[in-house]
Amino acid sequence: MYKKFYWFLKYYKNKLILAITFLLLSDLVGLIPPYITGKLTDRILNDSIKLKPFLIILLIDVLIIGIKYFFAMGWCYYTFRASNEIDYVTRNRLMDKYLNESMKYFQTFKTGELMNRATGDVNSLSDLMGFGTLTFFDSTVFPLFIIIIMMVVVDVRLTLVSIIPLPILAFLCLKIGRKIHEKYSIVQSTFDKLNNSVLEDVEGIRIIRVFGIKDARYFSFKNRSKMLVQKNMDVVKYRAMMAPFQRIIPAITFVIAIGYGSYLISKNVISVGQLVSFTYYLNMLIWPMYALGNFINVYQQADASMDRIDNILDYKDDLDLNEDYKKVSEIESVKFENYSFKYPYSEENALKDISFEIKKNMRVAIVGKTGSGKSTILKQFLFLYPRQDEFKINGKNTNLINLKSARDNIAYVSQKSMIFSDTIKNNIKLSKIDASDEEVVNASKSADIYKDIVNFPDGFDTLCGENGLSLSGGQKQRISIARALLKDSNLVVLDDCLSALDTQTEKNILRELKKLKKTVILSTHRLNQIDDFDLIIVLKDGHISEMGTHSELMENKQWYYTQYNIQLVRERYEE
């Protein structure tokens, strides 16, 4: 039954063995007081007990209860410690998976799904390892001890007759439990969709307000929330079906025990004290009967959650992360030879027969209309998709080089600036955690953000807020650029990340990049800022339509020539 969870049980077996040992000792010690009570009852009825022995027996009972409490404290501590650790281990495994996957992975699973599996599904596993482990042993091993004691101490016939209803309860719990598993899987899938909806609405709150679609989005959320309630009620329905059986069947066992036990007393087969002990033991069986139903609930939910987590962890990525491939110490050249590329789940190529080469310390600009493939080319340098032979670094196929070493030599700034909820300094230092304050300051100056930072009340220790809420678009872009420039890499890839900056600030940053003696690949719409670049590549519908220096492209008098002159006239007009 616990086969799916073997990896964890093996890893934390010592703690679980201790927890189970304490639990069994607690249960075994708990079997002694009913026996003593039965004997005491017979002696009272026979008027054969004195005050002193009576007090001694009571003292022994109290002592046994104290010992049981000690053992109970032990199993509680170790059980729920293991439960908390499965939270820690499983969430770490999921996070490690998320951080090492290709883009296809994140196109397959939505953000809400990934979040729910790292929270709700992990909590279900934790419940199983904590409360579930307790109820498993209390509903299986403990009843066996009780039944054996009942047979030995009281009477075999009375025991066998009284427990006749118990297999019926076990059968019903298992039958209903399968339905709970099925319905709980649907609940979690529905919750995934609700999570995604909330994330989209929070991230798009400005658009929602600007376009006045708050009511429509609220109505959509309300419908999804209502659907979740309905799916949850399907689970509740089956839980409700189980609850009456957990009450009725124990009641039936008591009726049988008292009735048949009284008959055996009348025949002098057992004593009144033995029946008292028997009813105590039978009463101790009530919790395991409840525990069985509760365990089935917890197990089936955890089983469904484990399936969902395994679905995430076992996903076979098409990104080759072989650590034995040749490492790259420095990027000397980048070359595309008739390179084509299409996104996962797309039918058409986004890039078609691309061919060009970039040498060390060159500055290359990639331009073209919106949707021409500029960002797609630059994303190839992130190695988030399966690599191909036609993409080479230092003359070697990228599918044969060590991925981490290649990424270590590349600094990338995306169109959408990613600012974390931390200080400005820590956001810049993400690319080089051990950077000195002087290095951070120099990087901020190169990105032309230093003056803005020192004007903040807390300077570099200013909190950025979630997604850089306290910063302007231009400030976020420049902090992202500073982060890239701080990194010890000789290739800087800038994906249209200067769009929120004014012309002069952009010129300042490009001038600093030239001083740094790094290989720079820039996609941009501002052609008047790249006329001194070593190579300009013009894209159209995913293929190269023009390529050369500024002067060569101006002589060709094609798209670049036309757009450059249009922008030049516009700039002069605005002046």
Contacts in CASP RR format, 6 or more apart in sequence:
PFRMAT RR
TARGET T0000
AUTHOR 0000-0000-0000
METHOD contacts of the structure
MODEL  1
MYKKFYWFLKYYKNKLILAITFLLLSDLVGLIPPYITGKLTDRILNDSIK
LKPFLIILLIDVLIIGIKYFFAMGWCYYTFRASNEIDYVTRNRLMDKYLN
ESMKYFQTFKTGELMNRATGDVNSLSDLMGFGTLTFFDSTVFPLFIIIIM
MVVVDVRLTLVSIIPLPILAFLCLKIGRKIHEKYSIVQSTFDKLNNSVLE
DVEGIRIIRVFGIKDARYFSFKNRSKMLVQKNMDVVKYRAMMAPFQRIIP
AITFVIAIGYGSYLISKNVISVGQLVSFTYYLNMLIWPMYALGNFINVYQ
QADASMDRIDNILDYKDDLDLNEDYKKVSEIESVKFENYSFKYPYSEENA
LKDISFEIKKNMRVAIVGKTGSGKSTILKQFLFLYPRQDEFKINGKNTNL
INLKSARDNIAYVSQKSMIFSDTIKNNIKLSKIDASDEEVVNASKSADIY
KDIVNFPDGFDTLCGENGLSLSGGQKQRISIARALLKDSNLVVLDDCLSA
LDTQTEKNILRELKKLKKTVILSTHRLNQIDDFDLIIVLKDGHISEMGTH
SELMENKQWYYTQYNIQLVRERYEE
1 299 0 8 1.000
2 9 0 8 1.000
4 303 0 8 1.000
4 306 0 8 1.000
4 307 0 8 1.000
4 310 0 8 1.000
5 125 0 8 1.000
5 128 0 8 1.000
5 129 0 8 1.000
5 302 0 8 1.000
5 306 0 8 1.000
8 86 0 8 1.000
8 89 0 8 1.000
8 90 0 8 1.000
8 125 0 8 1.000
8 129 0 8 1.000
9 16 0 8 1.000
11 89 0 8 1.000
12 82 0 8 1.000
12 85 0 8 1.000
12 86 0 8 1.000
15 78 0 8 1.000
15 81 0 8 1.000
15 82 0 8 1.000
15 85 0 8 1.000
16 78 0 8 1.000
16 79 0 8 1.000
16 82 0 8 1.000
16 133 0 8 1.000
18 74 0 8 1.000
18 78 0 8 1.000
19 74 0 8 1.000
19 75 0 8 1.000
19 77 0 8 1.000
19 78 0 8 1.000
19 79 0 8 1.000
19 82 0 8 1.000
19 133 0 8 1.000
20 75 0 8 1.000
20 133 0 8 1.000
20 137 0 8 1.000
21 75 0 8 1.000
22 71 0 8 1.000
22 72 0 8 1.000
22 74 0 8 1.000
22 75 0 8 1.000
22 78 0 8 1.000
23 71 0 8 1.000
23 75 0 8 1.000
23 79 0 8 1.000
23 134 0 8 1.000
23 137 0 8 1.000
23 138 0 8 1.000
24 137 0 8 1.000
24 141 0 8 1.000
24 142 0 8 1.000
25 71 0 8 1.000
26 68 0 8 1.000
26 71 0 8 1.000
26 72 0 8 1.000
26 75 0 8 1.000
27 138 0 8 1.000
27 141 0 8 1.000
27 142 0 8 1.000
27 145 0 8 1.000
28 145 0 8 1.000
29 64 0 8 1.000
29 67 0 8 1.000
29 68 0 8 1.000
29 71 0 8 1.000
30 64 0 8 1.000
30 68 0 8 1.000
30 284 0 8 1.000
31 145 0 8 1.000
31 146 0 8 1.000
31 149 0 8 1.000
31 281 0 8 1.000
31 284 0 8 1.000
32 64 0 8 1.000
33 61 0 8 1.000
33 64 0 8 1.000
33 65 0 8 1.000
33 280 0 8 1.000
34 276 0 8 1.000
34 277 0 8 1.000
34 280 0 8 1.000
34 281 0 8 1.000
34 284 0 8 1.000
35 149 0 8 1.000
35 153 0 8 1.000
35 277 0 8 1.000
36 57 0 8 1.000
36 60 0 8 1.000
36 61 0 8 1.000
37 61 0 8 1.000
37 273 0 8 1.000
37 276 0 8 1.000
37 277 0 8 1.000
37 280 0 8 1.000
38 273 0 8 1.000
38 274 0 8 1.000
38 276 0 8 1.000
38 277 0 8 1.000
38 280 0 8 1.000
39 273 0 8 1.000
39 277 0 8 1.000
40 49 0 8 1.000
40 54 0 8 1.000
40 57 0 8 1.000
41 272 0 8 1.000
41 273 0 8 1.000
41 276 0 8 1.000
41 277 0 8 1.000
42 271 0 8 1.000
42 272 0 8 1.000
42 273 0 8 1.000
42 274 0 8 1.000
43 49 0 8 1.000
45 272 0 8 1.000
45 273 0 8 1.000
75 134 0 8 1.000
79 129 0 8 1.000
79 130 0 8 1.000
79 133 0 8 1.000
79 134 0 8 1.000
80 130 0 8 1.000
82 129 0 8 1.000
82 130 0 8 1.000
82 133 0 8 1.000
83 126 0 8 1.000
83 127 0 8 1.000
83 129 0 8 1.000
83 130 0 8 1.000
83 131 0 8 1.000
83 133 0 8 1.000
84 126 0 8 1.000
86 122 0 8 1.000
86 125 0 8 1.000
86 126 0 8 1.000
86 129 0 8 1.000
87 122 0 8 1.000
87 123 0 8 1.000
87 125 0 8 1.000
87 126 0 8 1.000
90 122 0 8 1.000
90 125 0 8 1.000
90 309 0 8 1.000
91 118 0 8 1.000
91 122 0 8 1.000
93 313 0 8 1.000
94 114 0 8 1.000
94 117 0 8 1.000
94 118 0 8 1.000
94 122 0 8 1.000
94 309 0 8 1.000
94 312 0 8 1.000
94 313 0 8 1.000
95 118 0 8 1.000
97 312 0 8 1.000
97 313 0 8 1.000
97 315 0 8 1.000
98 114 0 8 1.000
100 317 0 8 1.000
100 321 0 8 1.000
101 315 0 8 1.000
101 317 0 8 1.000
101 319 0 8 1.000
102 317 0 8 1.000
102 318 0 8 1.000
102 319 0 8 1.000
102 384 0 8 1.000
102 385 0 8 1.000
102 386 0 8 1.000
103 343 0 8 1.000
103 344 0 8 1.000
103 384 0 8 1.000
103 385 0 8 1.000
104 317 0 8 1.000
104 318 0 8 1.000
104 344 0 8 1.000
104 385 0 8 1.000
105 315 0 8 1.000
105 317 0 8 1.000
107 343 0 8 1.000
107 344 0 8 1.000
107 345 0 8 1.000
108 315 0 8 1.000
108 344 0 8 1.000
109 312 0 8 1.000
109 315 0 8 1.000
110 192 0 8 1.000
110 196 0 8 1.000
111 195 0 8 1.000
111 196 0 8 1.000
111 199 0 8 1.000
112 192 0 8 1.000
112 195 0 8 1.000
112 196 0 8 1.000
112 199 0 8 1.000
113 192 0 8 1.000
113 195 0 8 1.000
113 196 0 8 1.000
114 312 0 8 1.000
115 195 0 8 1.000
115 199 0 8 1.000
116 188 0 8 1.000
116 191 0 8 1.000
116 192 0 8 1.000
116 195 0 8 1.000
117 305 0 8 1.000
117 308 0 8 1.000
117 309 0 8 1.000
117 312 0 8 1.000
120 188 0 8 1.000
120 191 0 8 1.000
120 305 0 8 1.000
121 188 0 8 1.000
121 305 0 8 1.000
121 306 0 8 1.000
121 308 0 8 1.000
121 309 0 8 1.000
122 305 0 8 1.000
122 309 0 8 1.000
124 298 0 8 1.000
124 301 0 8 1.000
124 302 0 8 1.000
124 304 0 8 1.000
124 305 0 8 1.000
125 302 0 8 1.000
125 305 0 8 1.000
125 306 0 8 1.000
125 309 0 8 1.000
127 298 0 8 1.000
127 301 0 8 1.000
127 302 0 8 1.000
128 298 0 8 1.000
128 299 0 8 1.000
128 301 0 8 1.000
128 302 0 8 1.000
131 294 0 8 1.000
131 298 0 8 1.000
132 294 0 8 1.000
132 295 0 8 1.000
132 298 0 8 1.000
132 299 0 8 1.000
132 302 0 8 1.000
134 291 0 8 1.000
135 291 0 8 1.000
135 292 0 8 1.000
135 293 0 8 1.000
135 294 0 8 1.000
135 295 0 8 1.000
135 298 0 8 1.000
136 295 0 8 1.000
136 299 0 8 1.000
138 287 0 8 1.000
138 288 0 8 1.000
138 291 0 8 1.000
139 288 0 8 1.000
139 289 0 8 1.000
139 291 0 8 1.000
139 292 0 8 1.000
139 293 0 8 1.000
139 295 0 8 1.000
140 288 0 8 1.000
140 292 0 8 1.000
142 288 0 8 1.000
143 166 0 8 1.000
143 285 0 8 1.000
143 288 0 8 1.000
146 281 0 8 1.000
146 284 0 8 1.000
146 285 0 8 1.000
146 288 0 8 1.000
147 159 0 8 1.000
147 163 0 8 1.000
149 281 0 8 1.000
150 158 0 8 1.000
150 159 0 8 1.000
150 162 0 8 1.000
150 278 0 8 1.000
150 281 0 8 1.000
150 282 0 8 1.000
151 159 0 8 1.000
153 274 0 8 1.000
153 277 0 8 1.000
153 278 0 8 1.000
153 281 0 8 1.000
154 270 0 8 1.000
154 274 0 8 1.000
154 275 0 8 1.000
154 277 0 8 1.000
154 278 0 8 1.000
154 281 0 8 1.000
155 264 0 8 1.000
155 269 0 8 1.000
155 270 0 8 1.000
155 274 0 8 1.000
155 278 0 8 1.000
157 260 0 8 1.000
157 264 0 8 1.000
158 257 0 8 1.000
158 260 0 8 1.000
158 261 0 8 1.000
158 264 0 8 1.000
158 270 0 8 1.000
158 278 0 8 1.000
159 278 0 8 1.000
161 256 0 8 1.000
161 260 0 8 1.000
162 253 0 8 1.000
162 256 0 8 1.000
162 257 0 8 1.000
162 260 0 8 1.000
162 278 0 8 1.000
162 282 0 8 1.000
163 253 0 8 1.000
163 285 0 8 1.000
164 256 0 8 1.000
165 249 0 8 1.000
165 252 0 8 1.000
165 253 0 8 1.000
165 256 0 8 1.000
166 249 0 8 1.000
166 253 0 8 1.000
166 285 0 8 1.000
166 289 0 8 1.000
168 249 0 8 1.000
169 245 0 8 1.000
169 246 0 8 1.000
169 249 0 8 1.000
169 289 0 8 1.000
169 292 0 8 1.000
170 292 0 8 1.000
172 242 0 8 1.000
172 245 0 8 1.000
173 242 0 8 1.000
173 245 0 8 1.000
173 292 0 8 1.000
173 293 0 8 1.000
173 296 0 8 1.000
174 296 0 8 1.000
176 238 0 8 1.000
176 241 0 8 1.000
176 242 0 8 1.000
176 296 0 8 1.000
177 238 0 8 1.000
177 242 0 8 1.000
177 296 0 8 1.000
177 297 0 8 1.000
177 300 0 8 1.000
178 300 0 8 1.000
179 238 0 8 1.000
180 235 0 8 1.000
180 238 0 8 1.000
180 239 0 8 1.000
180 296 0 8 1.000
180 297 0 8 1.000
180 300 0 8 1.000
180 301 0 8 1.000
181 300 0 8 1.000
181 301 0 8 1.000
181 303 0 8 1.000
181 304 0 8 1.000
183 231 0 8 1.000
183 234 0 8 1.000
183 235 0 8 1.000
183 238 0 8 1.000
184 235 0 8 1.000
184 300 0 8 1.000
184 301 0 8 1.000
184 304 0 8 1.000
184 305 0 8 1.000
185 304 0 8 1.000
185 307 0 8 1.000
185 308 0 8 1.000
186 231 0 8 1.000
186 234 0 8 1.000
187 228 0 8 1.000
187 231 0 8 1.000
187 232 0 8 1.000
187 234 0 8 1.000
187 235 0 8 1.000
188 304 0 8 1.000
188 305 0 8 1.000
188 308 0 8 1.000
190 224 0 8 1.000
190 227 0 8 1.000
190 228 0 8 1.000
190 231 0 8 1.000
191 228 0 8 1.000
193 224 0 8 1.000
194 221 0 8 1.000
194 224 0 8 1.000
194 225 0 8 1.000
194 228 0 8 1.000
197 220 0 8 1.000
197 221 0 8 1.000
197 224 0 8 1.000
198 221 0 8 1.000
201 208 0 8 1.000
201 217 0 8 1.000
201 221 0 8 1.000
207 213 0 8 1.000
208 214 0 8 1.000
208 217 0 8 1.000
239 297 0 8 1.000
242 293 0 8 1.000
242 296 0 8 1.000
242 297 0 8 1.000
246 289 0 8 1.000
246 290 0 8 1.000
246 293 0 8 1.000
249 289 0 8 1.000
250 285 0 8 1.000
250 286 0 8 1.000
250 289 0 8 1.000
253 282 0 8 1.000
253 285 0 8 1.000
254 279 0 8 1.000
254 282 0 8 1.000
257 278 0 8 1.000
257 279 0 8 1.000
257 282 0 8 1.000
258 275 0 8 1.000
258 279 0 8 1.000
261 270 0 8 1.000
261 275 0 8 1.000
261 278 0 8 1.000
262 275 0 8 1.000
264 270 0 8 1.000
264 275 0 8 1.000
265 271 0 8 1.000
265 272 0 8 1.000
265 275 0 8 1.000
270 278 0 8 1.000
318 386 0 8 1.000
319 383 0 8 1.000
319 384 0 8 1.000
319 385 0 8 1.000
319 386 0 8 1.000
319 403 0 8 1.000
320 386 0 8 1.000
320 387 0 8 1.000
320 399 0 8 1.000
320 403 0 8 1.000
321 403 0 8 1.000
322 402 0 8 1.000
323 402 0 8 1.000
323 404 0 8 1.000
324 402 0 8 1.000
325 400 0 8 1.000
325 401 0 8 1.000
325 402 0 8 1.000
325 403 0 8 1.000
326 396 0 8 1.000
326 400 0 8 1.000
326 401 0 8 1.000
326 402 0 8 1.000
327 401 0 8 1.000
327 402 0 8 1.000
327 405 0 8 1.000
328 393 0 8 1.000
328 394 0 8 1.000
328 401 0 8 1.000
328 402 0 8 1.000
328 405 0 8 1.000
328 406 0 8 1.000
328 408 0 8 1.000
328 409 0 8 1.000
329 405 0 8 1.000
329 409 0 8 1.000
330 409 0 8 1.000
330 490 0 8 1.000
331 360 0 8 1.000
331 393 0 8 1.000
331 394 0 8 1.000
331 406 0 8 1.000
331 409 0 8 1.000
331 410 0 8 1.000
331 489 0 8 1.000
331 490 0 8 1.000
331 491 0 8 1.000
331 519 0 8 1.000
332 359 0 8 1.000
332 360 0 8 1.000
332 394 0 8 1.000
333 357 0 8 1.000
333 358 0 8 1.000
333 359 0 8 1.000
333 360 0 8 1.000
333 392 0 8 1.000
333 393 0 8 1.000
333 394 0 8 1.000
333 395 0 8 1.000
334 357 0 8 1.000
334 358 0 8 1.000
334 381 0 8 1.000
334 392 0 8 1.000
334 393 0 8 1.000
334 491 0 8 1.000
334 519 0 8 1.000
335 356 0 8 1.000
335 357 0 8 1.000
335 358 0 8 1.000
335 391 0 8 1.000
335 392 0 8 1.000
335 393 0 8 1.000
335 395 0 8 1.000
336 354 0 8 1.000
336 355 0 8 1.000
336 356 0 8 1.000
336 357 0 8 1.000
336 390 0 8 1.000
336 391 0 8 1.000
336 392 0 8 1.000
337 355 0 8 1.000
337 390 0 8 1.000
337 392 0 8 1.000
338 353 0 8 1.000
338 354 0 8 1.000
338 355 0 8 1.000
338 390 0 8 1.000
339 351 0 8 1.000
339 353 0 8 1.000
339 354 0 8 1.000
339 355 0 8 1.000
339 380 0 8 1.000
339 388 0 8 1.000
339 390 0 8 1.000
339 391 0 8 1.000
340 349 0 8 1.000
340 351 0 8 1.000
340 352 0 8 1.000
340 353 0 8 1.000
340 354 0 8 1.000
340 390 0 8 1.000
341 349 0 8 1.000
341 350 0 8 1.000
341 351 0 8 1.000
341 376 0 8 1.000
341 380 0 8 1.000
341 385 0 8 1.000
341 388 0 8 1.000
342 348 0 8 1.000
342 349 0 8 1.000
342 350 0 8 1.000
342 351 0 8 1.000
343 350 0 8 1.000
343 376 0 8 1.000
343 385 0 8 1.000
344 385 0 8 1.000
349 542 0 8 1.000
350 373 0 8 1.000
350 376 0 8 1.000
350 542 0 8 1.000
351 373 0 8 1.000
351 376 0 8 1.000
351 377 0 8 1.000
351 542 0 8 1.000
351 543 0 8 1.000
352 541 0 8 1.000
352 542 0 8 1.000
352 543 0 8 1.000
353 543 0 8 1.000
354 377 0 8 1.000
354 542 0 8 1.000
354 543 0 8 1.000
354 544 0 8 1.000
355 544 0 8 1.000
356 535 0 8 1.000
356 537 0 8 1.000
356 544 0 8 1.000
356 547 0 8 1.000
358 364 0 8 1.000
358 519 0 8 1.000
358 521 0 8 1.000
358 535 0 8 1.000
359 519 0 8 1.000
360 490 0 8 1.000
360 519 0 8 1.000
361 490 0 8 1.000
361 517 0 8 1.000
361 518 0 8 1.000
361 519 0 8 1.000
362 519 0 8 1.000
362 520 0 8 1.000
362 534 0 8 1.000
362 535 0 8 1.000
363 513 0 8 1.000
363 514 0 8 1.000
363 519 0 8 1.000
363 520 0 8 1.000
363 522 0 8 1.000
363 532 0 8 1.000
363 533 0 8 1.000
363 534 0 8 1.000
363 535 0 8 1.000
364 519 0 8 1.000
364 520 0 8 1.000
364 521 0 8 1.000
364 522 0 8 1.000
364 533 0 8 1.000
364 534 0 8 1.000
364 535 0 8 1.000
364 536 0 8 1.000
364 537 0 8 1.000
365 522 0 8 1.000
365 523 0 8 1.000
365 524 0 8 1.000
365 530 0 8 1.000
365 533 0 8 1.000
365 535 0 8 1.000
365 536 0 8 1.000
365 537 0 8 1.000
366 374 0 8 1.000
366 377 0 8 1.000
366 378 0 8 1.000
366 521 0 8 1.000
366 522 0 8 1.000
366 523 0 8 1.000
366 524 0 8 1.000
366 536 0 8 1.000
366 537 0 8 1.000
366 539 0 8 1.000
367 374 0 8 1.000
367 523 0 8 1.000
367 524 0 8 1.000
367 525 0 8 1.000
367 527 0 8 1.000
367 530 0 8 1.000
367 536 0 8 1.000
367 537 0 8 1.000
367 538 0 8 1.000
367 539 0 8 1.000
367 560 0 8 1.000
367 563 0 8 1.000
368 374 0 8 1.000
368 525 0 8 1.000
368 538 0 8 1.000
368 539 0 8 1.000
368 540 0 8 1.000
368 559 0 8 1.000
369 540 0 8 1.000
372 539 0 8 1.000
372 540 0 8 1.000
372 541 0 8 1.000
372 542 0 8 1.000
373 539 0 8 1.000
373 542 0 8 1.000
374 495 0 8 1.000
374 496 0 8 1.000
374 523 0 8 1.000
374 539 0 8 1.000
375 415 0 8 1.000
375 495 0 8 1.000
375 496 0 8 1.000
375 523 0 8 1.000
376 542 0 8 1.000
377 523 0 8 1.000
377 539 0 8 1.000
378 412 0 8 1.000
378 493 0 8 1.000
378 495 0 8 1.000
378 521 0 8 1.000
378 523 0 8 1.000
379 385 0 8 1.000
379 495 0 8 1.000
380 391 0 8 1.000
381 410 0 8 1.000
381 412 0 8 1.000
381 491 0 8 1.000
381 493 0 8 1.000
381 521 0 8 1.000
382 407 0 8 1.000
382 410 0 8 1.000
382 412 0 8 1.000
383 398 0 8 1.000
383 403 0 8 1.000
383 406 0 8 1.000
383 407 0 8 1.000
386 399 0 8 1.000
387 397 0 8 1.000
387 398 0 8 1.000
387 399 0 8 1.000
388 397 0 8 1.000
388 398 0 8 1.000
388 399 0 8 1.000
389 397 0 8 1.000
389 399 0 8 1.000
391 397 0 8 1.000
391 398 0 8 1.000
392 398 0 8 1.000
393 401 0 8 1.000
393 406 0 8 1.000
398 406 0 8 1.000
408 489 0 8 1.000
409 489 0 8 1.000
409 490 0 8 1.000
409 491 0 8 1.000
410 489 0 8 1.000
410 491 0 8 1.000
410 492 0 8 1.000
410 493 0 8 1.000
411 431 0 8 1.000
411 483 0 8 1.000
411 484 0 8 1.000
411 485 0 8 1.000
411 487 0 8 1.000
411 489 0 8 1.000
411 491 0 8 1.000
411 492 0 8 1.000
411 493 0 8 1.000
412 484 0 8 1.000
412 492 0 8 1.000
412 493 0 8 1.000
412 495 0 8 1.000
413 477 0 8 1.000
413 480 0 8 1.000
413 481 0 8 1.000
413 483 0 8 1.000
413 484 0 8 1.000
413 492 0 8 1.000
413 493 0 8 1.000
413 494 0 8 1.000
413 495 0 8 1.000
413 497 0 8 1.000
414 480 0 8 1.000
414 495 0 8 1.000
414 497 0 8 1.000
415 495 0 8 1.000
415 496 0 8 1.000
415 497 0 8 1.000
415 499 0 8 1.000
417 473 0 8 1.000
417 474 0 8 1.000
417 476 0 8 1.000
417 477 0 8 1.000
417 479 0 8 1.000
417 480 0 8 1.000
417 497 0 8 1.000
418 480 0 8 1.000
419 427 0 8 1.000
419 464 0 8 1.000
419 465 0 8 1.000
419 467 0 8 1.000
419 468 0 8 1.000
419 471 0 8 1.000
419 476 0 8 1.000
419 479 0 8 1.000
419 480 0 8 1.000
420 426 0 8 1.000
420 427 0 8 1.000
420 430 0 8 1.000
420 464 0 8 1.000
421 463 0 8 1.000
421 464 0 8 1.000
421 465 0 8 1.000
421 466 0 8 1.000
421 467 0 8 1.000
421 468 0 8 1.000
422 463 0 8 1.000
422 464 0 8 1.000
423 458 0 8 1.000
423 460 0 8 1.000
423 461 0 8 1.000
423 462 0 8 1.000
423 463 0 8 1.000
423 464 0 8 1.000
424 453 0 8 1.000
424 456 0 8 1.000
424 459 0 8 1.000
424 460 0 8 1.000
424 461 0 8 1.000
424 462 0 8 1.000
424 464 0 8 1.000
424 479 0 8 1.000
425 437 0 8 1.000
425 440 0 8 1.000
425 460 0 8 1.000
425 461 0 8 1.000
427 464 0 8 1.000
427 479 0 8 1.000
427 483 0 8 1.000
428 435 0 8 1.000
428 440 0 8 1.000
428 443 0 8 1.000
428 444 0 8 1.000
428 460 0 8 1.000
428 479 0 8 1.000
428 482 0 8 1.000
428 483 0 8 1.000
428 486 0 8 1.000
429 435 0 8 1.000
429 440 0 8 1.000
429 483 0 8 1.000
429 486 0 8 1.000
430 483 0 8 1.000
431 483 0 8 1.000
431 484 0 8 1.000
431 486 0 8 1.000
431 487 0 8 1.000
432 439 0 8 1.000
432 486 0 8 1.000
432 487 0 8 1.000
432 488 0 8 1.000
435 443 0 8 1.000
435 486 0 8 1.000
437 460 0 8 1.000
439 486 0 8 1.000
440 460 0 8 1.000
440 482 0 8 1.000
440 486 0 8 1.000
441 450 0 8 1.000
441 460 0 8 1.000
443 482 0 8 1.000
443 483 0 8 1.000
443 485 0 8 1.000
443 486 0 8 1.000
444 450 0 8 1.000
444 453 0 8 1.000
444 460 0 8 1.000
444 479 0 8 1.000
444 482 0 8 1.000
445 512 0 8 1.000
446 481 0 8 1.000
446 482 0 8 1.000
446 485 0 8 1.000
446 509 0 8 1.000
446 512 0 8 1.000
446 513 0 8 1.000
446 516 0 8 1.000
447 478 0 8 1.000
447 479 0 8 1.000
447 481 0 8 1.000
447 482 0 8 1.000
447 485 0 8 1.000
447 509 0 8 1.000
447 512 0 8 1.000
448 478 0 8 1.000
448 505 0 8 1.000
448 508 0 8 1.000
448 509 0 8 1.000
448 512 0 8 1.000
449 475 0 8 1.000
449 478 0 8 1.000
449 479 0 8 1.000
449 481 0 8 1.000
449 482 0 8 1.000
452 475 0 8 1.000
452 478 0 8 1.000
453 459 0 8 1.000
453 460 0 8 1.000
453 462 0 8 1.000
456 462 0 8 1.000
462 470 0 8 1.000
463 470 0 8 1.000
464 470 0 8 1.000
464 471 0 8 1.000
464 479 0 8 1.000
468 476 0 8 1.000
471 479 0 8 1.000
472 500 0 8 1.000
473 500 0 8 1.000
474 500 0 8 1.000
474 501 0 8 1.000
476 500 0 8 1.000
477 497 0 8 1.000
477 498 0 8 1.000
477 499 0 8 1.000
477 500 0 8 1.000
477 501 0 8 1.000
478 501 0 8 1.000
478 505 0 8 1.000
478 509 0 8 1.000
480 497 0 8 1.000
481 494 0 8 1.000
481 497 0 8 1.000
481 509 0 8 1.000
484 492 0 8 1.000
484 494 0 8 1.000
485 492 0 8 1.000
485 512 0 8 1.000
485 513 0 8 1.000
485 516 0 8 1.000
489 518 0 8 1.000
490 518 0 8 1.000
490 519 0 8 1.000
491 518 0 8 1.000
491 519 0 8 1.000
491 520 0 8 1.000
491 521 0 8 1.000
492 513 0 8 1.000
492 518 0 8 1.000
492 519 0 8 1.000
492 520 0 8 1.000
492 521 0 8 1.000
493 521 0 8 1.000
494 520 0 8 1.000
494 521 0 8 1.000
494 522 0 8 1.000
494 523 0 8 1.000
494 524 0 8 1.000
495 523 0 8 1.000
496 523 0 8 1.000
496 524 0 8 1.000
496 525 0 8 1.000
498 505 0 8 1.000
498 506 0 8 1.000
498 509 0 8 1.000
498 522 0 8 1.000
498 524 0 8 1.000
498 526 0 8 1.000
498 529 0 8 1.000
499 524 0 8 1.000
499 525 0 8 1.000
501 509 0 8 1.000
503 526 0 8 1.000
503 529 0 8 1.000
503 571 0 8 1.000
506 526 0 8 1.000
506 529 0 8 1.000
507 529 0 8 1.000
510 522 0 8 1.000
510 529 0 8 1.000
510 530 0 8 1.000
513 520 0 8 1.000
522 530 0 8 1.000
522 533 0 8 1.000
524 530 0 8 1.000
526 567 0 8 1.000
527 560 0 8 1.000
527 563 0 8 1.000
527 564 0 8 1.000
527 567 0 8 1.000
528 564 0 8 1.000
528 567 0 8 1.000
528 568 0 8 1.000
528 571 0 8 1.000
530 536 0 8 1.000
530 550 0 8 1.000
531 550 0 8 1.000
531 564 0 8 1.000
532 550 0 8 1.000
533 549 0 8 1.000
533 550 0 8 1.000
534 549 0 8 1.000
535 547 0 8 1.000
535 548 0 8 1.000
535 549 0 8 1.000
536 546 0 8 1.000
536 547 0 8 1.000
536 548 0 8 1.000
536 549 0 8 1.000
536 550 0 8 1.000
536 553 0 8 1.000
536 560 0 8 1.000
537 544 0 8 1.000
537 546 0 8 1.000
537 547 0 8 1.000
537 548 0 8 1.000
538 544 0 8 1.000
538 545 0 8 1.000
538 546 0 8 1.000
538 547 0 8 1.000
538 553 0 8 1.000
538 558 0 8 1.000
538 559 0 8 1.000
538 560 0 8 1.000
539 545 0 8 1.000
540 559 0 8 1.000
545 558 0 8 1.000
545 559 0 8 1.000
546 553 0 8 1.000
546 556 0 8 1.000
546 558 0 8 1.000
546 559 0 8 1.000
546 560 0 8 1.000
553 560 0 8 1.000
553 561 0 8 1.000
553 564 0 8 1.000
554 560 0 8 1.000
554 561 0 8 1.000
554 564 0 8 1.000
END
